[in-house]
Structure formats: C-alpha cells, structure tokens
C-alpha cells in the first residue's frame, strides 16, 4: 500500500511538472513553437514520461487550459456573495478580468485555445467552469425579479460571450490597467441594461 501510494504521489508530481513546463512554454512560444521534447527537457523528465500521462501535444495543451480554467473559476468563486446580487455580479466580472491582468503572461490566450482545440472543445471546457458562475448569478437575479425575464439560457450565453471578448481585448491592449478600468465600466453599463424596469440603478 505504501509503495503504491508513493508511486501515485510521484506520478502526480511528474504530471504537474509536465503541465507547469508546458504552460510556461505555450504562453511564451505558442502551440506551434513548443514540442514535446522541449516540454520534457524543461520538466526534467523523459519524453516517455510525457507519453505515459498524455496522448500527444494537443492533450497536454488541453490539460493546461483545463487547469487554467479551474484557476479562473476559483478566482470568481472567491468573490463573497453580498446583499446586492448586482454588485456581486459586477465583482465577479471584475475578478475575472483581474485574474487575466495579473496572470496574463502565464495565461494561454483564448484565441490560440480556440485555434488549437476548436470552438466546441474550448466552449465545453470553459462552460464547465466560468459559465456555472454566470448561470447561478443570472438565476438569482431573475428569481428576485431584479432582471428582465429573457430566456435565462440566452442571457447566460450573451454575458459569457461578453466576458470572453473582454478577456481577449484586455490581453491585446498596451495599457492593460486603463483597459481593465474601461472594460469594468462597460460591462457594468451593459449588464444594467438587463435590470428590470423600475429597479434602482
């Protein structure tokens, strides 16, 4: 049992080393500029060890993005629920953009994720994480009558698309701080357009 446990720990440590190295390389060299040989060398493991954990380079890339999506989700989840659901929603959006700003150099660009994995796989992964927070927030706002009664699914998808576009914009502008400030203001104004008639701004 102890031997098995040690092997499991070693296997997990090896996998994490591979992903850490791969994440660093994908962010700086891109998918096409990164090979499994380079990933293995930087992780200080054999290429065989990489193949033991992953089918190919694309599988490593997908795992890196899944882990990245989990971290983004955790940053949003760390925002405490407040008495005002709208303010909670704005803070969640702010936390999302703040994560992109603070970890930009170590974040794989969504443009490349979509190019490498394809729209459907990217959407599946990201939907399992970020979209869950949006769904819960929209549900609370509609249940309390604070949001206009559009189809919840349509609202969630539109807000999700807004956040994705904001992340892409933030990663491509030279003045990131000012861009983040502008985006937070724009997102707030756009979301408030969904506020139910008669509700205070």
C-alpha positions in Angstrom: 0.0 0.0 0.0 2.8 2.4 0.9 4.7 1.6 -2.3 1.5 2.2 -4.3 0.9 5.5 -2.5 4.4 6.6 -3.2 4.1 5.7 -6.9 0.8 7.7 -7.1 2.4 10.7 -5.5 5.4 10.5 -7.8 3.1 10.1 -10.8 1.1 13.2 -9.8 4.2 15.2 -9.2 5.5 14.2 -12.6 2.3 15.2 -14.3 2.3 18.6 -12.5 5.9 19.2 -13.6 5.0 18.5 -17.2 2.0 20.8 -17.0 3.9 23.6 -15.3 6.6 23.4 -18.0 4.1 23.1 -20.8 2.0 26.1 -19.5 5.1 28.3 -19.4 6.2 27.2 -22.9 2.8 27.5 -24.5 2.3 31.0 -23.1 5.7 32.2 -24.5 6.3 30.1 -27.6 2.8 29.2 -28.6 1.5 25.8 -29.5 3.4 25.5 -32.8 6.7 26.7 -31.2 6.5 24.1 -28.4 7.5 20.5 -28.8 7.1 17.5 -26.5 10.9 17.3 -26.5 11.2 20.8 -25.1 8.4 20.2 -22.6 10.1 17.1 -21.3 13.5 18.8 -21.1 12.2 21.7 -19.1 10.2 19.4 -16.8 13.3 17.3 -16.4 11.5 14.1 -17.3 11.9 11.7 -20.2 9.7 12.1 -23.3 8.4 8.6 -22.4 7.1 10.0 -19.1 5.2 12.7 -21.1 3.6 10.0 -23.2 2.7 8.0 -20.1 0.5 10.8 -19.0 -0.6 12.3 -22.3 -1.5 11.0 -25.7 0.1 13.9 -27.6 1.0 17.6 -27.5 -2.6 18.6 -28.1 -3.6 16.5 -25.0 -1.0 18.4 -22.9 -2.3 21.7 -24.2 -5.9 20.8 -23.4 -4.9 19.7 -19.8 -3.1 23.1 -19.4 -6.2 25.0 -20.5 -8.4 22.9 -18.2 -6.2 23.7 -15.3 -6.2 27.4 -16.3 -10.0 27.4 -16.5 -10.2 25.9 -13.0 -8.0 28.7 -11.6 -10.1 31.4 -13.2 -13.2 29.7 -11.8 -11.6 29.7 -8.3 -10.9 33.4 -8.6 -14.5 34.1 -9.4 -15.8 31.7 -6.7 -13.6 33.6 -4.1 -15.9 36.7 -4.5 -18.2 36.6 -1.5 -22.0 36.9 -2.0 -23.3 40.3 -1.0 -26.7 41.5 -0.1 -27.0 43.1 -3.6 -26.8 40.5 -6.3 -26.0 43.1 -9.0 -22.9 44.2 -7.0 -21.9 40.6 -6.6 -22.2 40.1 -10.4 -20.1 43.2 -11.0 -17.4 42.0 -8.6 -17.4 38.6 -10.2 -16.8 40.1 -13.6 -14.1 42.3 -12.1 -12.4 39.2 -10.5 -12.4 37.5 -13.9 -10.7 40.5 -15.6 -8.3 41.0 -12.7 -7.1 37.4 -13.0 -6.4 37.9 -16.7 -4.5 41.0 -15.9 -2.4 39.6 -13.0 -1.6 36.3 -14.7 -1.6 37.4 -18.3 2.0 36.2 -19.1 1.1 32.8 -17.7 -2.3 32.6 -19.3 -2.8 30.8 -22.7 -4.6 33.3 -25.0 -8.2 32.3 -25.8 -7.5 33.0 -29.5 -4.9 30.2 -29.5 -7.1 27.8 -27.4 -9.9 28.1 -29.9 -7.5 27.6 -32.8 -5.8 24.5 -31.3 -8.8 22.8 -29.6 -11.6 24.1 -31.8 -14.7 26.1 -30.8 -16.6 23.1 -29.4 -13.9 21.8 -27.1 -13.0 25.2 -25.8 -16.6 26.0 -25.1 -17.1 22.7 -23.3 -14.2 23.2 -21.0 -14.8 26.9 -20.3 -18.6 26.3 -19.8 -17.9 23.7 -17.1 -16.1 26.4 -15.1 -16.8 30.1 -15.8 -20.3 29.7 -17.1 -21.5 27.9 -14.0 -20.9 31.2 -12.0 -22.8 33.2 -14.6 -25.7 30.8 -14.6 -26.1 31.0 -10.8 -25.9 34.8 -10.8 -28.5 35.1 -13.6 -30.8 32.6 -11.8 -30.7 34.7 -8.6 -31.3 38.0 -10.3 -34.3 36.6 -12.3 -35.7 34.8 -9.3 -35.7 38.0 -7.3 -37.3 40.0 -10.1 -34.2 42.1 -10.5 -33.5 41.1 -14.1 -35.7 41.3 -17.2 -37.4 37.9 -17.9 -35.4 37.0 -21.0 -34.6 33.3 -21.6 -32.0 32.5 -18.9 -30.0 30.4 -21.4 -29.8 33.3 -23.8 -28.8 35.8 -21.1 -26.1 33.4 -19.8 -24.6 32.9 -23.3 -24.6 36.6 -24.1 -22.9 37.5 -20.8 -20.4 34.7 -21.3 -19.6 36.0 -24.7 -19.2 39.5 -23.3 -16.7 38.3 -20.8 -14.7 36.3 -23.3 -14.5 39.3 -25.7 -13.4 41.4 -22.7 -10.6 38.9 -21.9 -9.4 39.0 -25.5 -9.5 42.8 -25.5 -7.6 43.0 -22.2 -4.9 40.7 -23.5 -4.3 42.7 -26.7 -4.2 46.3 -25.4 -1.0 48.1 -24.5 -2.4 49.9 -21.5 -3.8 47.0 -19.6 -4.8 48.9 -16.4 -6.8 51.5 -18.3 -8.3 48.9 -20.5 -9.4 46.9 -17.4 -11.0 50.0 -15.9 -12.8 50.8 -19.1 -14.0 47.2 -19.5 -15.4 47.0 -16.0 -17.3 50.2 -16.6 -18.6 49.0 -20.0 -19.6 45.6 -18.6 -21.4 47.3 -15.7 -23.3 49.6 -18.1 -24.2 46.7 -20.4 -25.4 44.4 -17.6 -27.5 47.2 -16.1 -29.4 47.2 -19.4 -30.8 43.9 -18.2 -32.2 45.4 -14.9 -35.9 45.0 -14.6 -37.9 48.2 -15.2 -38.5 50.2 -12.1 -35.4 48.9 -10.3 -32.9 51.4 -9.0 -29.5 51.8 -10.7 
